[in-house]
Amino acid sequence: MLMSFDIGNSNIFIGLHEDGLSEHLNAKGKTNQASKKINSQGKLVHTWRVTTKISRTADEYRILIKNLLSTLAKDSQWSAQDLNFSLLNNAVISSVVPDTGKRLNEVMEKMISGNSLVVRPGVKTGMNIKLENPREAGSDRIINAVGAYQKYNTSLIIADFGTATTYSAISSRGEYLGGAIAPGLSVAIEALFDRAAKLPQVEIDSPENIIGKNTTEALKSGLITGQVAQAEGMIARFKEKLSLLEKEKYKTLSEITVLATGGLAHHITPETDSFDYVEPNLSLLGLYHIAKLNGLAE
């Protein structure tokens, strides 16, 4: 088994991957058909999302991962003996929080039977990064791009809704062309609450009316509808630029595939038709492919 970690500023997204899931039977001796379907889309068995805590120690990470595997064994009726550190052959890690990535990598190197790979400059990704300084490319954006291109094999625009909202453009040849970075929903809420004395902190939720009749509804309208409007505007402009760069390939802007991903994407995508697909596991699929390129998966 391979375990993947996408470490963000707010959450750590964790995936468990297996090369031959159909060979694993549940307690009743039957193969899990739903898991087989997931397996065919990227060999992803299960996912977890936990809070990023810079203060978390190596021992705490060891206990956390052990508990996650134990919970999966209980919930899926698989043998707890099959789901433990001894069956984790390799790990792959992307982190935008350097200290957390380093600590988790040290834990995995000690606990698993194989290798732990950290996605950083110099690691084989299979993607040509067309930036002025490719070493500046955030690993979070690259793993999304790798996962997206491996699945769709076409020009792409990816909107990742997390602590920051990022937009990435990928060419039809699988080149990472660049992108844009904006404050995310949670950052916007925290900034308003911290800097505006009379504004209350609100839950991230869709407004009932775009023209708010009270402060809470006005805030929700500004936050959600504002983020939606930003996404629609950025996507439209990215499409125009991509169509100019690849004018021989696309006759209409609608032919460029647009994806949404990230922990906050579910707040945005129901409010707009700008996205072709929602890919919640995109980063983990990218990590799996990078692990495969570097000999950590088959």
C-alpha positions as a Markdown table, in Angstrom:
| # | Residue | x | y | z |
|---|---|---|---|---|
| 1 | Met | 0.0 | 0.0 | 0.0 |
| 2 | Leu | 1.0 | 3.6 | -0.6 |
| 3 | Met | -0.1 | 6.5 | 1.6 |
| 4 | Ser | -0.2 | 10.0 | 0.2 |
| 5 | Phe | -0.3 | 13.3 | 2.1 |
| 6 | Asp | -1.3 | 16.7 | 0.7 |
| 7 | Ile | -0.4 | 19.1 | 3.5 |
| 8 | Gly | -2.1 | 22.4 | 3.3 |
| 9 | Asn | -2.2 | 25.4 | 5.6 |
| 10 | Ser | -5.6 | 24.4 | 7.1 |
| 11 | Asn | -5.9 | 20.7 | 6.4 |
| 12 | Ile | -3.9 | 17.6 | 5.6 |
| 13 | Phe | -5.6 | 15.5 | 3.0 |
| 14 | Ile | -4.5 | 11.8 | 3.3 |
| 15 | Gly | -5.1 | 9.0 | 0.8 |
| 16 | Leu | -4.5 | 5.2 | 1.0 |
| 17 | His | -3.7 | 3.6 | -2.4 |
| 18 | Glu | -3.4 | 0.0 | -3.3 |
| 19 | Asp | -2.2 | -1.6 | -6.6 |
| 20 | Gly | -4.4 | -4.7 | -6.5 |
| 21 | Leu | -7.5 | -3.8 | -4.5 |
| 22 | Ser | -9.6 | -6.5 | -6.2 |
| 23 | Glu | -7.4 | -9.1 | -4.4 |
| 24 | His | -8.5 | -7.8 | -1.0 |
| 25 | Leu | -11.6 | -9.4 | 0.4 |
| 26 | Asn | -13.8 | -8.2 | 3.2 |
| 27 | Ala | -14.7 | -10.3 | 6.2 |
| 28 | Lys | -17.4 | -12.1 | 4.3 |
| 29 | Gly | -15.0 | -13.1 | 1.5 |
| 30 | Lys | -16.5 | -10.7 | -1.1 |
| 31 | Thr | -14.7 | -8.0 | -3.0 |
| 32 | Asn | -16.0 | -4.5 | -2.4 |
| 33 | Gln | -17.4 | -3.4 | -5.7 |
| 34 | Ala | -17.5 | 0.3 | -4.9 |
| 35 | Ser | -13.8 | 0.1 | -4.0 |
| 36 | Lys | -13.0 | -1.6 | -7.3 |
| 37 | Lys | -14.6 | 1.4 | -9.1 |
| 38 | Ile | -12.5 | 3.8 | -7.1 |
| 39 | Asn | -9.4 | 1.6 | -7.7 |
| 40 | Ser | -9.9 | 1.9 | -11.5 |
| 41 | Gln | -9.9 | 5.7 | -11.3 |
| 42 | Gly | -6.5 | 6.0 | -9.5 |
| 43 | Lys | -6.1 | 3.1 | -7.1 |
| 44 | Leu | -7.5 | 5.2 | -4.2 |
| 45 | Val | -8.9 | 3.1 | -1.4 |
| 46 | His | -9.8 | 5.7 | 1.2 |
| 47 | Thr | -9.3 | 9.3 | 2.1 |
| 48 | Trp | -9.1 | 11.3 | 5.3 |
| 49 | Arg | -9.0 | 15.1 | 6.0 |
| 50 | Val | -7.4 | 16.2 | 9.3 |
| 51 | Thr | -6.5 | 19.7 | 10.7 |
| 52 | Thr | -3.0 | 20.9 | 10.1 |
| 53 | Lys | -1.3 | 21.6 | 13.4 |
| 54 | Ile | 2.2 | 22.9 | 13.3 |
| 55 | Ser | 2.7 | 21.9 | 17.0 |
| 56 | Arg | 1.8 | 18.2 | 16.3 |
| 57 | Thr | 4.8 | 16.0 | 17.3 |
| 58 | Ala | 6.2 | 13.0 | 15.5 |
| 59 | Asp | 4.7 | 10.7 | 18.2 |
| 60 | Glu | 1.3 | 12.4 | 17.6 |
| 61 | Tyr | 1.5 | 11.8 | 13.9 |
| 62 | Arg | 2.4 | 8.1 | 14.5 |
| 63 | Ile | -0.6 | 7.7 | 16.7 |
| 64 | Leu | -2.9 | 9.6 | 14.3 |
| 65 | Ile | -2.0 | 7.4 | 11.3 |
| 66 | Lys | -2.3 | 4.2 | 13.3 |
| 67 | Asn | -5.8 | 5.3 | 14.5 |
| 68 | Leu | -6.9 | 6.2 | 11.0 |
| 69 | Leu | -5.9 | 2.8 | 9.7 |
| 70 | Ser | -7.6 | 1.1 | 12.6 |
| 71 | Thr | -10.8 | 3.0 | 12.0 |
| 72 | Leu | -10.8 | 2.0 | 8.3 |
| 73 | Ala | -10.3 | -1.6 | 9.3 |
| 74 | Lys | -13.3 | -1.4 | 11.6 |
| 75 | Asp | -15.6 | 0.5 | 9.2 |
| 76 | Ser | -14.8 | -1.6 | 6.2 |
| 77 | Gln | -14.8 | -4.9 | 8.0 |
| 78 | Trp | -11.3 | -5.5 | 6.7 |
| 79 | Ser | -8.8 | -7.2 | 9.0 |
| 80 | Ala | -7.0 | -4.8 | 11.3 |
| 81 | Gln | -4.0 | -7.0 | 10.8 |
| 82 | Asp | -4.0 | -6.0 | 7.1 |
| 83 | Leu | -4.2 | -2.3 | 7.8 |
| 84 | Asn | -1.2 | -1.2 | 9.8 |
| 85 | Phe | 2.2 | 0.4 | 9.3 |
| 86 | Ser | 3.7 | -3.0 | 8.2 |
| 87 | Leu | 1.6 | -3.0 | 5.0 |
| 88 | Leu | 2.5 | 0.6 | 4.1 |
| 89 | Asn | 5.3 | 0.1 | 1.5 |
| 90 | Asn | 5.8 | 3.7 | 0.5 |
| 91 | Ala | 4.6 | 7.2 | 1.1 |
| 92 | Val | 4.5 | 10.4 | -1.0 |
| 93 | Ile | 4.2 | 13.9 | 0.5 |
| 94 | Ser | 3.4 | 17.4 | -0.8 |
| 95 | Ser | 3.5 | 20.2 | 1.7 |
| 96 | Val | 3.1 | 24.0 | 1.8 |
| 97 | Val | 4.0 | 23.9 | 5.5 |
| 98 | Pro | 7.7 | 23.0 | 5.5 |
| 99 | Asp | 8.1 | 22.0 | 9.1 |
| 100 | Thr | 5.0 | 19.8 | 9.1 |
| 101 | Gly | 6.1 | 18.1 | 5.8 |
| 102 | Lys | 9.6 | 17.4 | 7.2 |
| 103 | Arg | 8.2 | 16.0 | 10.5 |
| 104 | Leu | 5.7 | 13.7 | 8.8 |
| 105 | Asn | 8.4 | 12.5 | 6.3 |
| 106 | Glu | 10.6 | 11.5 | 9.2 |
| 107 | Val | 7.8 | 9.6 | 10.8 |
| 108 | Met | 7.0 | 7.7 | 7.6 |
| 109 | Glu | 10.6 | 6.9 | 6.8 |
| 110 | Lys | 10.9 | 5.2 | 10.3 |
| 111 | Met | 7.6 | 3.4 | 10.2 |
| 112 | Ile | 7.1 | 2.0 | 6.7 |
| 113 | Ser | 9.0 | -0.8 | 5.0 |
| 114 | Gly | 9.9 | 1.3 | 1.8 |
| 115 | Asn | 10.6 | 4.9 | 1.0 |
| 116 | Ser | 8.9 | 8.3 | 1.7 |
| 117 | Leu | 9.1 | 10.8 | -1.1 |
| 118 | Val | 8.6 | 14.5 | -0.7 |
| 119 | Val | 7.6 | 16.4 | -3.8 |
| 120 | Arg | 10.1 | 19.2 | -4.2 |
| 121 | Pro | 12.2 | 20.7 | -7.0 |
| 122 | Gly | 14.2 | 18.0 | -8.7 |
| 123 | Val | 11.6 | 15.2 | -8.1 |
| 124 | Lys | 10.3 | 13.7 | -11.3 |
| 125 | Thr | 6.6 | 14.8 | -12.0 |
| 126 | Gly | 6.3 | 14.2 | -15.7 |
| 127 | Met | 5.2 | 17.9 | -16.2 |
| 128 | Asn | 7.1 | 20.7 | -17.9 |
| 129 | Ile | 6.8 | 23.7 | -15.7 |
| 130 | Lys | 6.8 | 26.8 | -17.9 |
| 131 | Leu | 7.5 | 29.4 | -15.2 |
| 132 | Glu | 10.3 | 32.0 | -15.1 |
| 133 | Asn | 11.6 | 30.1 | -12.1 |
| 134 | Pro | 10.2 | 26.6 | -12.0 |
| 135 | Arg | 11.5 | 26.1 | -8.5 |
| 136 | Glu | 9.0 | 28.6 | -7.2 |
| 137 | Ala | 6.0 | 26.5 | -8.3 |
| 138 | Gly | 4.1 | 25.3 | -5.2 |
| 139 | Ser | 3.9 | 21.6 | -4.9 |
| 140 | Asp | 0.2 | 21.8 | -4.2 |
| 141 | Arg | -0.5 | 23.3 | -7.6 |
| 142 | Ile | 1.8 | 20.9 | -9.4 |
| 143 | Ile | 0.2 | 17.8 | -7.9 |
| 144 | Asn | -3.2 | 19.1 | -8.9 |
| 145 | Ala | -1.9 | 19.7 | -12.4 |
| 146 | Val | -0.4 | 16.3 | -12.7 |
| 147 | Gly | -3.5 | 14.5 | -11.5 |
| 148 | Ala | -5.7 | 16.5 | -13.8 |
| 149 | Tyr | -3.6 | 16.0 | -16.9 |
| 150 | Gln | -3.3 | 12.3 | -16.3 |
| 151 | Lys | -7.0 | 11.9 | -16.1 |
| 152 | Tyr | -8.2 | 14.3 | -18.9 |
| 153 | Asn | -5.1 | 14.7 | -21.2 |
| 154 | Thr | -6.2 | 18.1 | -22.6 |
| 155 | Ser | -5.9 | 21.8 | -21.9 |
| 156 | Leu | -7.2 | 22.5 | -18.4 |
| 157 | Ile | -8.0 | 25.2 | -15.9 |
| 158 | Ile | -8.0 | 24.2 | -12.3 |
| 159 | Ala | -9.5 | 26.2 | -9.5 |
| 160 | Asp | -8.4 | 25.0 | -6.0 |
| 161 | Phe | -10.5 | 26.4 | -3.2 |
| 162 | Gly | -8.6 | 26.2 | 0.1 |
| 163 | Thr | -6.9 | 28.6 | 2.5 |
| 164 | Ala | -5.9 | 30.3 | -0.7 |
| 165 | Thr | -7.9 | 30.1 | -4.0 |
| 166 | Thr | -5.6 | 29.2 | -6.8 |
| 167 | Tyr | -6.1 | 29.1 | -10.5 |
| 168 | Ser | -3.8 | 27.0 | -12.7 |
| 169 | Ala | -3.5 | 26.6 | -16.5 |
| 170 | Ile | -2.3 | 23.5 | -18.2 |
| 171 | Ser | -1.6 | 23.2 | -21.9 |
| 172 | Ser | -2.8 | 20.4 | -24.2 |
| 173 | Arg | 0.8 | 19.2 | -24.2 |
| 174 | Gly | 0.8 | 18.8 | -20.4 |
| 175 | Glu | 2.8 | 21.9 | -19.6 |
| 176 | Tyr | 2.1 | 23.9 | -16.4 |
| 177 | Leu | 1.7 | 27.4 | -17.8 |
| 178 | Gly | 1.2 | 29.3 | -14.5 |
| 179 | Gly | -1.8 | 30.7 | -12.7 |
| 180 | Ala | -3.1 | 33.1 | -10.1 |
| 181 | Ile | -3.4 | 33.1 | -6.3 |
| 182 | Ala | -6.1 | 34.9 | -4.3 |
| 183 | Pro | -7.3 | 34.8 | -0.6 |
| 184 | Gly | -9.6 | 31.9 | 0.1 |
| 185 | Leu | -13.0 | 32.0 | 1.8 |
| 186 | Ser | -11.8 | 31.2 | 5.3 |
| 187 | Val | -9.0 | 33.9 | 5.0 |
| 188 | Ala | -11.6 | 36.5 | 3.9 |
| 189 | Ile | -13.9 | 35.7 | 6.8 |
| 190 | Glu | -11.1 | 35.8 | 9.3 |
| 191 | Ala | -9.8 | 39.1 | 7.9 |
| 192 | Leu | -13.2 | 40.8 | 8.0 |
| 193 | Phe | -13.8 | 39.6 | 11.6 |
| 194 | Asp | -10.4 | 40.7 | 12.8 |
| 195 | Arg | -10.4 | 44.1 | 11.0 |
| 196 | Ala | -14.0 | 45.2 | 11.2 |
| 197 | Ala | -15.2 | 45.6 | 14.8 |
| 198 | Lys | -18.9 | 45.5 | 14.2 |
| 199 | Leu | -19.0 | 42.6 | 11.8 |
| 200 | Pro | -19.8 | 39.2 | 13.2 |
| 201 | Gln | -18.0 | 36.0 | 12.3 |
| 202 | Val | -20.2 | 33.9 | 10.1 |
| 203 | Glu | -20.3 | 30.3 | 8.9 |
| 204 | Ile | -19.5 | 29.6 | 5.3 |
| 205 | Asp | -22.9 | 29.1 | 3.8 |
| 206 | Ser | -24.8 | 30.1 | 0.7 |
| 207 | Pro | -27.0 | 33.3 | 1.1 |
| 208 | Glu | -30.7 | 33.1 | 0.8 |
| 209 | Asn | -30.7 | 36.3 | -1.2 |
| 210 | Ile | -27.9 | 38.0 | -3.0 |
| 211 | Ile | -29.2 | 41.3 | -1.7 |
| 212 | Gly | -28.9 | 40.7 | 2.1 |
| 213 | Lys | -31.6 | 42.0 | 4.4 |
| 214 | Asn | -29.4 | 41.7 | 7.5 |
| 215 | Thr | -25.6 | 41.8 | 8.3 |
| 216 | Thr | -25.2 | 38.0 | 8.3 |
| 217 | Glu | -26.9 | 37.6 | 4.9 |
| 218 | Ala | -25.0 | 40.5 | 3.5 |
| 219 | Leu | -21.7 | 38.9 | 4.6 |
| 220 | Lys | -22.7 | 35.5 | 3.2 |
| 221 | Ser | -23.6 | 37.1 | -0.1 |
| 222 | Gly | -20.4 | 39.0 | -0.3 |
| 223 | Leu | -18.3 | 36.0 | 0.6 |
| 224 | Ile | -19.9 | 33.3 | -1.4 |
| 225 | Thr | -21.3 | 35.2 | -4.3 |
| 226 | Gly | -18.2 | 37.3 | -4.4 |
| 227 | Gln | -16.0 | 34.2 | -4.6 |
| 228 | Val | -18.3 | 32.7 | -7.3 |
| 229 | Ala | -18.1 | 35.9 | -9.3 |
| 230 | Gln | -14.3 | 35.9 | -9.0 |
| 231 | Ala | -14.1 | 32.3 | -10.1 |
| 232 | Glu | -16.4 | 33.0 | -13.1 |
| 233 | Gly | -14.3 | 36.0 | -14.1 |
| 234 | Met | -11.0 | 34.3 | -13.7 |
| 235 | Ile | -12.1 | 31.3 | -15.6 |
| 236 | Ala | -13.4 | 33.4 | -18.5 |
| 237 | Arg | -10.1 | 35.3 | -18.7 |
| 238 | Phe | -8.0 | 32.1 | -18.4 |
| 239 | Lys | -10.0 | 30.6 | -21.3 |
| 240 | Glu | -9.4 | 33.6 | -23.5 |
| 241 | Lys | -5.7 | 33.4 | -22.8 |
| 242 | Leu | -5.5 | 29.7 | -23.3 |
| 243 | Ser | -7.4 | 29.9 | -26.6 |
| 244 | Leu | -4.9 | 32.4 | -27.9 |
| 245 | Leu | -1.9 | 30.2 | -26.8 |
| 246 | Glu | -3.5 | 27.1 | -28.4 |
| 247 | Lys | -5.5 | 28.7 | -31.2 |
| 248 | Glu | -4.9 | 25.8 | -33.5 |
| 249 | Lys | -6.5 | 23.3 | -31.1 |
| 250 | Tyr | -9.7 | 25.0 | -29.9 |
| 251 | Lys | -12.5 | 26.5 | -32.0 |
| 252 | Thr | -14.6 | 27.5 | -29.0 |
| 253 | Leu | -13.8 | 28.4 | -25.4 |
| 254 | Ser | -16.2 | 25.7 | -24.2 |
| 255 | Glu | -13.8 | 23.1 | -25.4 |
| 256 | Ile | -11.3 | 23.9 | -22.6 |
| 257 | Thr | -12.0 | 21.7 | -19.5 |
| 258 | Val | -12.4 | 23.4 | -16.2 |
| 259 | Leu | -12.0 | 21.6 | -12.9 |
| 260 | Ala | -12.8 | 22.5 | -9.3 |
| 261 | Thr | -11.1 | 20.9 | -6.3 |
| 262 | Gly | -10.1 | 21.8 | -2.7 |
| 263 | Gly | -11.7 | 21.5 | 0.7 |
| 264 | Leu | -14.0 | 24.5 | 0.1 |
| 265 | Ala | -15.1 | 23.7 | -3.5 |
| 266 | His | -18.4 | 22.4 | -2.4 |
| 267 | His | -19.4 | 25.9 | -1.3 |
| 268 | Ile | -18.7 | 27.4 | -4.7 |
| 269 | Thr | -19.6 | 24.8 | -7.4 |
| 270 | Pro | -23.4 | 24.6 | -6.8 |
| 271 | Glu | -23.6 | 28.3 | -7.4 |
| 272 | Thr | -22.2 | 28.4 | -10.9 |
| 273 | Asp | -22.0 | 26.4 | -14.2 |
| 274 | Ser | -18.5 | 27.4 | -14.9 |
| 275 | Phe | -17.0 | 24.1 | -13.9 |
| 276 | Asp | -17.1 | 20.9 | -16.1 |
| 277 | Tyr | -16.1 | 18.6 | -13.3 |
| 278 | Val | -15.5 | 18.6 | -9.5 |
| 279 | Glu | -12.5 | 16.5 | -8.5 |
| 280 | Pro | -12.2 | 16.3 | -4.7 |
| 281 | Asn | -9.3 | 13.8 | -4.8 |
| 282 | Leu | -7.3 | 15.5 | -7.5 |
| 283 | Ser | -4.2 | 16.2 | -5.4 |
| 284 | Leu | -4.0 | 12.6 | -4.2 |
| 285 | Leu | -4.3 | 11.2 | -7.8 |
| 286 | Gly | -1.4 | 13.5 | -8.7 |
| 287 | Leu | 0.6 | 12.3 | -5.8 |
| 288 | Tyr | 0.0 | 8.7 | -6.8 |
| 289 | His | 1.2 | 9.3 | -10.4 |
| 290 | Ile | 4.3 | 11.1 | -9.1 |
| 291 | Ala | 5.0 | 8.1 | -6.8 |
| 292 | Lys | 4.6 | 5.8 | -9.8 |
| 293 | Leu | 7.0 | 7.9 | -11.9 |
| 294 | Asn | 9.6 | 7.7 | -9.1 |
| 295 | Gly | 9.3 | 3.9 | -8.6 |
| 296 | Leu | 7.1 | 3.9 | -5.5 |
| 297 | Ala | 4.0 | 2.4 | -7.1 |
| 298 | Glu | 3.2 | 0.1 | -10.0 |
